[in-house]
């Protein structure tokens, strides 16, 4: 994605082609929808979305912290990832709780200024309910991680790397990063200019691993 306003209709089918991830683009500080693929439309009960803001489209998300986190990505230019986050929205049959893996990535214009946000989401409710074993990374999340330019590393509860996307393969694990992983495995969240580290947890709150997110890797 170039980050330029206005979606070129000639390559949207190539990018979105019946993709399982729910992919959408919002523009401007008001987060107004510019594009959404079929997976998004199905996940939101086919409600009107293009040309509307997030808050107009999803009034039921108020109070869940979602608007604020997307606004933070737009304001700071820092991507974020939610792993198995439970949110409540109306999929067409009333508000219900769903678990989702989401990557939220800022879009920039040719001068480097953020002018929008793209999100890639996968509903993992069924997988969460089945509860895969510790340290396992779902195929859905793996597919989403490979779509984004930021470097992403996942570890198990012992600090062993279980998944790293292609951009992360160009990153050396320094002592500072190793130390941050250890802190995350003890429940701490770390934010630096070079990277962000968050603990991953089971539904009961116990730490199951850590996730590191680096800025876009050249």
Secondary structure, DSSP 8 states (H G I E B T S, - for coil): ----SS--HHHHHHHHTT-SSEEEEEETTTTEEEEE-HHHHHHTTT---TTSBHHHH-GGGTTSSHHHHHHHHHHH---EEEEEEEEEEESSSSEEEEEEEEEEEEEE-TTS-EEEEEEEEEE-HHHHHH---TT---HHHHHHHTT-SEEEEEEETTS-EEEE-TGGGG----HHHHHHHHHHHTT--EE-SSEEEEEEE-TTS-EEEEEEEEEE--
